Every structure is written in C-alpha cells, then in structure tokens.
C-alpha cells in the first residue's frame, strides 16, 4: 500500500500538492467530501496495520497514530524527490516501504527514557 501511495504521489505530484496545500481553500462542502475520502484512505492503512498487529508483524499500540506517522513520513518525500527514471521511483518506494515496516515493527516498547 505504501509503495503504491509513493508511486501515485510521484506520478501525480501536482494533484498531490494541491490536495495537501490548497484543500483548505475549497468551499466547505467540497472540503468535507475530500476530508471524508482522506479519512477513508487513512482508515484503509489503519486496517492493514491492525491486521499486521493481529499477525504479530507490527508492534503498535495505536494503529491510527501509526498510520498517521507513516503518511507523514512518506508525504514529505514527493516534495523534494525528483526521479530520473522508473528505477529511481522503485528504489525510493522500496526504501520508504522498508522504513515504514521497520517503524511499525519497532514501535512498541521504545520510549525516550529507553534511549538515554
């Protein structure tokens, strides 16, 4: 899901930027529609994380918070990354998928107190 999110974001950079930065300028009824779609999309990732949690693949206590953290991580990338070719897109998507999975696997039990 994350790899496809990245590929979509890179292929439709303009639309993604408008959605991210200009959504607040929409009339309220249209913004509400867009926000509902965004929540549904977020909830789809939450469901994937919950399934991974049930299968003991992910160590997260709050799948919704974890989904928002993953989206925050990947949504910034399309603003600075310029792919030279499809191999570049595949490389960055794979790297970010690995980072997201590592985040979800290692989420549980880590606190700032443990880091000291």
Beta strands, then each sheet from edge to edge (+ up, - down):
end
